[in-house]
Amino acid sequence: MREIEEHGQVGRAALRAGMHRNTARRYVVSGALPSESVSPRRWRTREDPFAEDWEQVAARLEAAPSLEAKALFEDLLRRQPGRYEPGQVRTFQRRVQQWRATEGPEREVFFAQAHRPGEALQTDFTWAPELGVTIGGEAFDHLLCQSVLPYSNWQSVTVCLSESMLALQRGVQTALFRLGRVPRWHQTDNSTAATHDLRSGKRGFNEEYAALMRHLGLEPRTIGIGESHQNGDVEAANGALKRCLEQHLLLRGHRDFESGAAYEAWIDEVATGANGLRTKRVEEELAVMKPLTARRLPEVQRLWLRVSSESTIRVKNNTYSVPSRLQGERVEVHLRDRDLEVYYGGQRQMAAERLQGEGKHRINYRHIIWSLVKKPGAFARYRYRQDLFPREVFRRAYDRLAEALGERRADLEYLRVLHLAAATMESEVAAALELLLAEEALPRFSEVRSLVVAAEPEVPAMAPLTVDLGAYDALLPRSAQAGAR
């Protein structure tokens, strides 16, 4: 067109533009650019292969809009054998997609929200096994409890083992005491830690959670049931947090930590570094929050339980053994997210790692072995029998005894071996069992005892003590020594 404006010769302009003169003349006549001359195609270039069955497919989509295209296509292949090929699935999926866009039901619209500074703190749990973290070389199956201020994206992270009320309490309190101030709302999803089902079908707040909110000066609120997008800021922050931790683990060079506390301290360092980039908005949030005046509540739940005749207690639908001397007594249990302690008369009697979930048990053979050796017949059908094999080598030793002696005599021999482990050291008994099994010897009690019996302690010979009082004279000044003489 520039060439035409210069000299008005269509052929010359077409030659310079690299096109045929007829094409150039058509553009000159129309006065439109090539990009302006293209009209959308409104006809099919090939026949619709699903035309014969589409009316029926559309009817099924109208009746059940959630049907997936792949499932419908597989159904077509079954009902119309030989008419369609598996390779036509993509064509069918595009046809269904077009129907949903032009004739399908209305879809839910999501509305982006403008967050106000200091209005709410959102808390959520997220599983983190994909990080591959180990504690002392062992896989660490855990969750992260993250609290976020949506306006500034300030974050606080704690490590926990379950979505319990204690874990939620620790996460919220850690966030608030780091901020030193309190927003108006605390928002969480409908987890059982915060809410429960009412007879009306709605979800109300648990009294323990409501009491925590009152103590901290927060107003609780939850998202709609099944509406996880309403917690979108902290949900998105969970993904961002794990991606950030993954990058820092790669920079760290390994994923092993000496303890859970060291791992949490490392996470806190990463989160603090990220929060340092949000200072300006955090200051805006803190300026409109009210001061935190509440004291920090102990993150422990106290329970008073009666010890059963089986020398066990039932804690949160899980069973734990306790020393048999406590049978029939009422004990105080201090329950935390990761462990529990049992007290009687104000003195700690035992501690154990907390079981996660429900319907599980943790039986310490040391608590019951003294009674079990007196009643060996109870071992065969004891409901928690599997817990009485503290290590894999104990299980192999019992199987070897049962194979050679029969179950009844094997029970007697094994219980004596287990009694020996409780009376001495389990590690030494385990080493003796490994040695006997490696030598293909029968791991009888007498054989094991001969290998682990403790040597008699020897009293070391000591020279008689002689007292030299002259050493005290050396501590006095020379003048004092002369006067004394």
Secondary structure by P-SEA (a helix, b strand, c coil): cccccccccaaaaaaaacccaaaaaaaaaaccccccccccccccccccccccaaaaaaaaaaacccccaaaaaaaaaaaccccccccaaaaaaaaaaaaaaccccbbbbbbbbbbccccccccccccccccccccccccccbbbbbbbccccccbbbbbbccccaaaaaaaaaaaaaaacccccbbbbcccccccccccccbbbbcaaaaaaaaaabbbbbbccccccccaaaaaaaaaaaaaaaaaaaaaacccccccaaaaaaaaaaaaaaaaccaaaaaaaaaaacccccccccccbbbbbbbbccccccccccbbbbcccccccbbbbbbccccbbbbbcccccccccccccccccccccccccaaaaaacccccccccccccccccaaaaaaaaaaaacccaaaaaaaaaaaaaaaaaccaaaaaaaaaaaaaacccccaaaaaaacccccccccccccccccaaaaaaaccaaaaaaac
